[in-house]
Amino acid sequence: MTLTTETILGLTPRAAVEVKDILTKPENTGKNFRVFVEQGGCSGMQYGMVFDEQRDGDFVSEQDGVTVLVDGISAQYLRGTVVDFSDALTAGGFKITNPNAKESCGCGKSFNA
């Protein structure tokens, strides 16, 4: 299996705490935090996050006790991105700040590079 150890995106301490909490659930045993992009959304591409196993060609980094995975195609869009978390009642959840996005939609879940 070919893996590249490189930090493509960063997790804030708050996001790392939330991810670690979710990883304690039995259905996520042995999995890691994967961030990716795919076609779709109102701006052309959308972000996705899933708990997954490492795959051939993944970029892998360890941050605050969380293993972060990014596939090779997503890496070109996500380099320098920061994932944060807010538990606010309105607009709470994971927030992505991507310096590569030329424009983002109002919901923050899709972008155009």
Residue, then its C-alpha position, 0 to 999 in steps of 0.5 A: m500500500t502506497l501512503t504519503t505522510e504529508t499534512i494536506l489540511g489542518l484540524t483545529p483543536r476543537a475539530a480534533v476533539e469532536v472527531k475523536d469523540i465520534l471515533t469512539k462509537p463502535e461503528n467507527t472502530g479502526k477507522n480514520f477521518r477522511v476529508f474529500v471533495e466531489q462533483g456537486g453542490c451549488s458551486g460545482m464541487q462539494y466537501g465530504m467527510v467520512f470515517d474510513e480505512q486507509r487506501d492506496g495513494d492516500f495522504v496521511s497525517e496525524q493531528d492531535g491524536v486523529t489520523v487524517l486521510v485525503d485522497g490524491i485527487s482531493a489533495q489538490y483542492l484541499r491543500g492548506t484547508v482548515v477544518d473547525f467545529s462549532d457546537a452553536l445552535t445555529a450554523g453549528g457543525f464542521k466548518i471548512t476554510n479553504p484558501n483554494a476556493k475562488e467562491s463558496c456557496g452560502c452554506g459553506k458546503s460547496f465551492n468552485a476552485 
